[in-house]
Amino acid sequence: ANNMEVEINEEIIDDEVHRMMHQFEDQLKMQGIDLNTYCQFTGTTHEDMHKQMEPEALRRVKYRYLIDEVANAEKIEVSDEEASEEAGKMAEHYGMEKDEFLKAFGGIEMIQYDMEIRKVVDVVTDMWYYITGSEYLPMLGGEVFTILLFSFLFFVQFVFPVLFFAIKSLKSYKNT
């Protein structure tokens, strides 16, 4: 994605920065800190944070475009039925009702996007194996490894903490 040249509207980058700031704010809240307190403690402003997050936001948007391009080229789609079935399995795994799980996870669209990313990674991995004969993706450099790592980190950093916080909150709410 670093070598990828694509015109990206500033509003898209700005939207991603705001999404990142909200995710960061949610992480802080899970630790009992609000964003204003964090800014006071670190001596930063919202504008400073916005500027600091812009390069990462641009990188994320480029990766999304890259994933979308692979998905389009390979005609990868996730049907509503596939996503619904996966949501049911995941909800069961976490001991939740499907509707509860979907609300905590961000809706059926997030399930579809997650499944699409996994399918893209499978296609790229298969291509890598076909071309090189190696089952292992390169550990240094290469867009393939970066996409895998980015997808994993995104899920672990932002989706899991929110999901577990939501599950914990729902369970404690049910027990009251």
Phi, psi and chi 1 to 4 in degrees:
 res  aa     phi    psi   chi1   chi2   chi3   chi4
   1 ALA       -  -26.4      -      -      -      -
   2 ASN   -63.9  -33.5  -67.8  -23.0      -      -
   3 ASN   -91.9   -1.5  -62.6  -32.6      -      -
   4 MET   -76.7  128.1 -171.7  169.7  108.8      -
   5 GLU  -106.1  120.3  -68.8 -174.5   28.3      -
   6 VAL  -152.3  142.1   62.6      -      -      -
   7 GLU   -82.8  124.9 -111.6 -175.9   72.7      -
   8 ILE  -123.7  125.3  -58.9  173.3      -      -
   9 ASN   -62.2  135.1 -174.7  -39.8      -      -
  10 GLU   -57.8  -29.9  -73.6  -62.2  -42.0      -
  11 GLU   -64.9  -34.3  -70.6  177.2   16.4      -
  12 ILE   -67.0  -43.4  -66.3  171.3      -      -
  13 ILE   -64.9  -42.7  -63.0  168.0      -      -
  14 ASP   -61.4  -42.2 -164.6   50.4      -      -
  15 ASP   -60.3  -41.8  -73.3  -13.9      -      -
  16 GLU   -66.5  -39.6 -176.3   61.7   24.8      -
  17 VAL   -60.1  -44.1  168.1      -      -      -
  18 HIS   -65.1  -38.5  -72.8  -75.0      -      -
  19 ARG   -62.6  -43.5 -170.6  175.9   -3.5  -88.1
  20 MET   -63.9  -40.2  -69.9  169.6   59.9      -
  21 MET   -65.2  -40.0  -73.4 -174.7   71.4      -
  22 HIS   -65.8  -38.9  -73.2  -65.8      -      -
  23 GLN   -63.3  -43.8  -69.7  167.2  -18.1      -
  24 PHE   -62.7  -42.8 -176.4   66.6      -      -
  25 GLU   -61.5  -41.0 -173.0  174.1   14.0      -
  26 ASP   -63.5  -40.2  -71.3  -18.6      -      -
  27 GLN   -63.2  -42.2  -72.9  177.2  -25.2      -
  28 LEU   -62.2  -42.4  -71.0  173.2      -      -
  29 LYS   -60.9  -36.8  -76.2  179.3 -175.1  175.3
  30 MET   -64.9  -21.6  -75.5 -172.0  -95.3      -
  31 GLN   -98.5    4.5  -62.4  173.0   26.8      -
  32 GLY    82.3   22.4      -      -      -      -
  33 ILE  -123.4  138.4  -56.0  168.3      -      -
  34 ASP   -96.5  164.2   69.7    5.8      -      -
  35 LEU   -62.7  -39.7 -171.1   57.7      -      -
  36 ASN   -63.5  -41.2  -69.5  -29.6      -      -
  37 THR   -63.5  -42.3  -57.0      -      -      -
  38 TYR   -59.5  -45.7  173.1   84.2      -      -
  39 CYS   -61.9  -43.0  -72.5      -      -      -
  40 GLN   -62.7  -44.1  -70.8  172.4   -8.4      -
  41 PHE   -65.5  -38.7 -175.0   72.1      -      -
  42 THR   -93.0   -9.5   59.7      -      -      -
  43 GLY    73.2   26.3      -      -      -      -
  44 THR  -110.4  161.9   58.3      -      -      -
  45 THR  -111.4  168.3   65.3      -      -      -
  46 HIS   -60.0  -38.1  -70.7 -100.4      -      -
  47 GLU   -65.6  -39.9  -67.2   78.0   24.0      -
  48 ASP   -60.5  -46.0  -66.9  -23.0      -      -
  49 MET   -62.7  -41.6  -70.1  178.0   65.0      -
  50 HIS   -57.9  -48.0 -168.4  -77.5      -      -
  51 LYS   -64.7  -38.5  -75.3 -178.9 -176.8  174.8
  52 GLN   -66.1  -31.3  -69.6  171.3   -4.2      -
  53 MET   -86.5  -14.2  -69.5 -178.2  177.1      -
  54 GLU   -57.9  -45.8  -78.3  177.8    3.8      -
  55 PRO   -60.8  -41.2  -21.9   31.2      -      -
  56 GLU   -66.8  -39.4  175.3   64.3   18.0      -
  57 ALA   -61.9  -43.3      -      -      -      -
  58 LEU   -60.7  -43.9  175.1   61.6      -      -
  59 ARG   -61.9  -43.7 -166.4  172.6   68.6   79.4
  60 ARG   -63.3  -42.5  -73.6 -177.1 -178.5 -167.6
  61 VAL   -63.5  -42.5  169.6      -      -      -
  62 LYS   -61.4  -41.7  -77.1 -176.8  173.8 -177.4
  63 TYR   -63.4  -39.1  -78.8  122.8      -      -
  64 ARG   -61.9  -43.6  -91.3 -164.1 -136.0  119.2
  65 TYR   -61.2  -41.7  -78.1  173.9      -      -
  66 LEU   -62.8  -46.9 -172.8   60.2      -      -
  67 ILE   -61.5  -43.7  -70.7  167.7      -      -
  68 ASP   -62.0  -39.2  -70.7  -14.4      -      -
  69 GLU   -64.9  -43.4  -78.0  -58.0  -48.6      -
  70 VAL   -63.5  -44.1  172.5      -      -      -
  71 ALA   -60.7  -42.7      -      -      -      -
  72 ASN   -67.2  -44.8  -71.6  -23.6      -      -
  73 ALA   -62.8  -36.4      -      -      -      -
  74 GLU   -95.1    3.5  -65.4  -62.8  -42.0      -
  75 LYS    53.8   46.2  -63.7  177.1  178.2   38.3
  76 ILE   -86.0  125.1  -65.0  172.9      -      -
  77 GLU  -138.6  152.4  -66.0 -179.4    0.4      -
  78 VAL  -122.1  118.0  176.3      -      -      -
  79 SER   -74.7  161.7   69.1      -      -      -
  80 ASP   -59.3  -37.6  -70.1  -16.1      -      -
  81 GLU   -65.1  -44.2  -67.0   79.6   26.0      -
  82 GLU   -60.8  -46.0  -73.8  177.4  -73.2      -
  83 ALA   -65.6  -39.6      -      -      -      -
  84 SER   -64.4  -41.8 -178.6      -      -      -
  85 GLU   -63.8  -44.3 -176.1  178.5  -34.1      -
  86 GLU   -63.5  -40.8 -179.7   70.9    9.0      -
  87 ALA   -61.7  -40.6      -      -      -      -
  88 GLY   -61.4  -43.8      -      -      -      -
  89 LYS   -64.1  -43.8  -71.7  176.7 -173.1  175.9
  90 MET   -66.9  -40.7  -68.0  174.0   80.9      -
  91 ALA   -62.2  -43.7      -      -      -      -
  92 GLU   -61.5  -42.7 -175.1  177.5  -39.0      -
  93 HIS   -58.7  -39.2  177.0   77.5      -      -
  94 TYR   -90.9    3.0  -70.7  107.7      -      -
  95 GLY    68.1   38.6      -      -      -      -
  96 MET  -125.2  161.9  -61.0  173.5   71.1      -
  97 GLU   -72.1  149.8  -66.1  -64.9  -39.4      -
  98 LYS   -59.5  -44.7 -174.4  174.7  164.9 -177.8
  99 ASP   -62.6  -40.4  -69.5  -20.7      -      -
 100 GLU   -60.6  -47.0  -99.1 -178.4  -36.0      -
 101 PHE   -61.2  -46.3  175.1   79.6      -      -
 102 LEU   -61.0  -39.1  -76.2  171.2      -      -
 103 LYS   -65.1  -43.0 -174.3  174.8 -178.9 -177.9
 104 ALA   -69.0  -33.3      -      -      -      -
 105 PHE   -83.9  -17.9 -162.9   77.2      -      -
 106 GLY   109.5   12.6      -      -      -      -
 107 GLY    98.3  170.4      -      -      -      -
 108 ILE   -64.3  -28.2 -162.6   75.7      -      -
 109 GLU   -64.4  -36.2  -64.4   81.5   15.3      -
 110 MET   -67.0  -38.3  -77.5  -62.3  -67.2      -
 111 ILE   -62.9  -45.8  -59.1  -73.2      -      -
 112 GLN   -61.5  -43.9  -75.0  174.3  -51.4      -
 113 TYR   -64.3  -43.5 -171.4   68.1      -      -
 114 ASP   -60.4  -44.4  179.0   65.0      -      -
 115 MET   -66.2  -37.7  -69.1  177.4   71.9      -
 116 GLU   -62.5  -44.2 -176.8  179.0  -75.0      -
 117 ILE   -59.9  -44.8  -70.7  172.5      -      -
 118 ARG   -61.9  -39.6  -75.3 -172.3  -89.2  150.2
 119 LYS   -67.1  -39.5  -73.6 -177.6  176.7 -172.3
 120 VAL   -61.9  -45.5  165.0      -      -      -
 121 VAL   -60.8  -41.0  168.6      -      -      -
 122 ASP   -61.1  -44.0  -72.3  -14.8      -      -
 123 VAL   -62.9  -47.1  165.3      -      -      -
 124 VAL   -63.9  -41.1  171.6      -      -      -
 125 THR   -62.6  -44.0  -56.6      -      -      -
 126 ASP   -61.6  -42.3  -70.3  -14.0      -      -
 127 MET   -62.0  -44.5  -75.9  179.7 -168.9      -
 128 TRP   -58.7  -44.8  178.9 -102.7      -      -
 129 TYR   -63.9  -43.2  178.3   74.6      -      -
 130 TYR   -62.6  -41.5  178.8   75.5      -      -
 131 ILE   -75.0  -42.9  -67.3  168.1      -      -
 132 THR  -105.2  -21.2   66.7      -      -      -
 133 GLY    80.3   -0.6      -      -      -      -
 134 SER  -100.0  137.1  172.3      -      -      -
 135 GLU   -81.5  -10.7  -66.3 -179.6   27.7      -
 136 TYR  -103.6  131.0  -56.5  100.6      -      -
 137 LEU   -75.4  154.2  -64.1  171.7      -      -
 138 PRO   -62.8  137.3   21.1  -29.2      -      -
 139 MET   -85.1  -22.0  -66.8  -56.3  -71.9      -
 140 LEU  -117.0  129.4  -62.9  172.1      -      -
 141 GLY    69.1 -172.9      -      -      -      -
 142 GLY    82.8  135.8      -      -      -      -
 143 GLU   -70.2  -31.6  -66.0  -65.1  -40.2      -
 144 VAL   -60.9  -51.5  173.7      -      -      -
 145 PHE   -61.1  -40.8  179.4   73.3      -      -
 146 THR   -62.9  -41.5  -52.5      -      -      -
 147 ILE   -62.4  -46.4  -69.5  170.2      -      -
 148 LEU   -59.8  -48.1  -71.6  169.8      -      -
 149 LEU   -62.5  -44.5 -177.8   62.0      -      -
 150 PHE   -60.5  -45.9  173.5   77.4      -      -
 151 SER   -61.3  -45.4  -60.0      -      -      -
 152 PHE   -63.0  -48.2  174.4   75.2      -      -
 153 LEU   -63.7  -40.5  -70.3  175.7      -      -
 154 PHE   -58.8  -46.9  172.8   78.4      -      -
 155 PHE   -64.6  -46.6 -161.5   76.4      -      -
 156 VAL   -69.0  -41.8  168.9      -      -      -
 157 GLN   -73.0  -40.3  -88.1 -172.5  -50.2      -
 158 PHE  -113.6  -38.8  -58.7  111.8      -      -
 159 VAL   -81.1  -50.7  176.8      -      -      -
 160 PHE   -59.2  -48.6  -94.3  113.0      -      -
 161 PRO   -58.3  -42.2  -24.8   33.6      -      -
 162 VAL   -65.9  -43.4  172.8      -      -      -
 163 LEU   -62.0  -48.3 -178.4   60.0      -      -
 164 PHE   -66.6  -37.6  -76.0  119.4      -      -
 165 PHE   -61.5  -43.1  179.5   75.8      -      -
 166 ALA   -65.6  -43.0      -      -      -      -
 167 ILE   -62.9  -45.9  -69.2  168.6      -      -
 168 LYS   -60.7  -43.7 -175.7  178.1  175.9 -176.5
 169 SER   -64.5  -44.0  -63.4      -      -      -
 170 LEU   -63.6  -41.4  -70.9  170.0      -      -
 171 LYS   -66.8  -41.8  -75.1 -175.7  177.3 -179.2
 172 SER   -69.7  -32.3   61.6      -      -      -
 173 TYR   -66.0  -41.2  176.3   75.2      -      -
 174 LYS   -66.6  -31.4  -76.4 -177.1  176.7  179.6
 175 ASN   -79.2  -10.1  -68.0  -25.6      -      -
 176 THR   -91.3      -   57.1      -      -      -
